Amino acid sequence: MTTVGEIHAVNPRMTCRRVNVYYGDKHAIKNVSIDIGRNEVLAMIGPSGCGKSTFLRCLNRMNDTIEGCRVTGTITLDGQDIYDPDLDVVLLRAQVGMVFQKPNPFPKSIYDNIAYGPKIHGLAQTRAELDEIVETSLRKAGLWDEVKDRLDHPGTGLSGGQQQRLCIARAIAVSPEVILMDEPCSALDPIATARIEELIHELREQYTIVIVTHSMQQAARVSQRTAFFHLGDLIEVGPTDRIFTRPRHPLTEDYITGRFG
């Protein structure tokens, strides 16, 4: 299916061309081409099971972990093919971080949750450098003031919203270029959700963000561009305000106006 709209970004950080995903015989993502621009938030919307989370997982090769899953096409990060057999996938997942639907802090202290990645990637030579990375990451995630006096407490003891910000801080700690968020607010209350949305605005200044969301209101609030998926096809992509006010494809219009979904 031909995608309606502007697949190209002005200054792309990631480019995806003719991407297909198969789970065994099931063709889950069909010939998707899209750019993800530098310092932009790209929202991916569409009904449940339309392929948006599957496509998101292609961007840091999380689908590699699923048996029988096959990805074809080309995805590049800063011009480098991320499916190149010589590419270090561990390094890729540091560059393209992931925040999941359900907060998943490690069963460690708040401090160790953040310090773990920088330690294994050798980003800090001394305890002082590690302390600085932990503080900076927690500050960027808007969590430092709430936890600075209990860094040795377990991360699992925080509230749901705080745990999700801890997971964002953990992703930031390894200096990523892109942050993927798979419905990061679906398990959170409205106040925690508003805090995460505020945080997304702040993080965009330094990172490229791709967010899968089931909430069209959230997509409208946080993103500059929106991509609408349906049954594995990318139907339409373009500036968020245009997608929501003047969609060019009848399926997009039907979804946005609530005729299906």
N, C-alpha and C positions, 0 to 999 in steps of 0.2 A: 504494500500500500504506500502511496506517495504521501509524505508528510507535508501538511500545510504549515506555512510560516517560515521563520528565519532560523535555520539550524545553526548558522554561523554566529560566533561571538566576535566582538571587535578584537579582543586580545585573549585568545583561548589559552587556558592552562591545560585543559584536557580536550582531546578530539576523539570522537567515536565515529567510525565509519563502517556501515553495513554489518553491524553486530547482530549475531544470531546466538541464541542459547537453546540447547536441547537437553532435556532430562530423558535419557533413553530415547524413546520414539517421540516424546512430546516436544513440540516446537514452541518454547515458552516466550522467546523474544525474536521478533521477525524483522531483520534487516534495518536496524535502528541506526540512524546517523544524527549526531548532535554534538555541538561544542559546549564546553563549560568554561565560561569566561573568568579571567583573573578578578579577584575581589568582587565576585557577584555571588548572590544566593540564587541557585536554581531550584525551584520547587517541582517535584514530580507528583502529579495527582492522577486519580483514576479509580474506578471501582475495585473492590477487593479481588485479588487474583488476576489483575490486568498485567502484571509483570514488572511493576515499578520497583519493588524490593529486589527482584531477581536482577534487574538491570543495574541497580545501585551496587549490588554485590560483585558485578563484573568489574567495577572501577578500582577495586583493590584485590581482585582475584580471590574473594572469599568463596566463590563457587568452586574453586579448586578442591575445597574440602568435601564437596558433595559427590558421592559415588555416582558414576553414570552421567555426570554433567559435562557437556561439551560446549565450548565457546568458540565461535569463528568471527572473522572480521578483524578490524584494527582499532586498538585503543592506545593513544599516546598520552604521556604526561611530559610536558615541556619538550615535546618532540621525540621522546624515547618510547619505543613500543613496550608496553607493560607486559605483553605476553611473550616477549623474547625469551627463549629457553635459558639464556645465560643470565637473565635478570634475577637478582636476589629478592625473593618474595618477602622475606622478613623486613628488608630495607624498604621495599615498596609500601608495606603496611604501616611503616613509620611515616612515610611521606604522605600517604593517603589514609588518615585515621578514620575510625568508625565509632559511632555512638549508637547503641542499640535501643530498641523499643522499651525494653525493661532495663532499668539501671542495673548494672552488673559489677559492682565494686569487687575487687579481690578480697578474700578473707584475711586481710592484713590491716595494719594501721593506716590512718589517713595519709600519713607521711609516706609510708612504703607503697601505697597505691600509686602515688605520683612518681616516686623515686625509682620504681621498678624498671620502667622503660629506659630512662636516661642511663641507668646502671648497665643494662644489657647492651645498649648501643654505644657505651663508652663516651657519653656526652659530658660526663663530669669526672675530673681527675681527683678532686678533693671533696671532703665533707662540706666545706664552705660553698663550693660550686653547686653541690647537690642541694644544699639548703636554699640557695638562691633560685634554682630551677623550680623547686617545690613551691616556694613563696610566689614567684612570678606566675606560675601556672594557676595557682589557686586564686591569685588576684585577678588574672584575666578571666577566670571562670566565675568571678564575683562571689567567691566563697571564703576568702582569706579571713575576713573579720569575724566570720561565724565559727571558724574552726582553729584559729591560730593558737588558742590556749589548750587545745586537746588533740594535737597532731598524732599523739601516741595511742589515741582511742581507735577502735575498729571502724573502718569506713562503712561497714554494714549497719552500724548503729545510728547513722544519719537518717533524716527524713527522706522520703522518695525524691523530692525535688532537689535536696542537697546531694543525694547519691548521684543523681543525673548530672549535676554540675561537677561533682567529683570525677565522673567518667569523662566529661568534657575536658576537665583540667588534665586528666591522665593522657588523653589524646594529644593535647597541646604540648605536654611536657617533652615530647620527642621531636619538637619543631617540624610539624607537618606542613605541607603546602595546601593540602585539600582536606576538608573534614566532611565525612559522609554521615548523615543522620537519618536513621530509619525510624520514622514516627517517634521522635524523642520525647514527645509530651503525652503520648496516648495513655500512659499509666499515672499521669500527674493531675493534681487539682488545678482549678483555674488560676490561682495565685502563683503556684510554681510554674505553670505554663507561661504566664506573662513574663516571669523572670527569665526563663529560657529564651523566649522570643526577644527580649531586650538584649540578652547576651549575644544572640545571633547577629543582631544589628551591630554590636560593638566588635565582634570577631571578624566581621566581613572586611574591616579595614586592613586586616593582616592575612586573612585566609580566604580561600575559595570554598564555598559551602554548597553541598547538594543535600537537599532535605526531601525525604518521602513523607507525605502527610495525607491523612484521610480527611483533614479539615480544610475545606476551601478557604474559609475565613483566615486560617493560619497562613496558607500559601499567599493570600492577598496581602497579609500584613508583613510578612518577612522577606519575600523574594522580589528580585528584579525581573527574572524571567521564569516562565512556567511552562512545563511540558505535560501534555495530557496523553496518558496511555490507555489503550483499550484492547483487551484480548491479545496482548503481546505486541501490538503495533503502536508506534509513536504517531498519534493522530495529528497533533498540532503543537507547535512551540512558538513562543514569542514573548514580548514584553508583558509582564503580569497584568498591568492595567488593561491592555488591549484584549488579552485572552478572556478576562472576566467581563469586559464591557462590550467587545465587538468580536466574538469568536468567529473564525472563518469557516469552520467545519461544522456541519449539522450535529455530529456526534458530540462535539465539545459543548455546543450550545445546549443540547439535551441533558448532558451531565450537569452542567453548571446551573441550569434552571430546575434541576431536580426531577427530570422526567424519568431518569433511571439512576442507579448508583448503588 
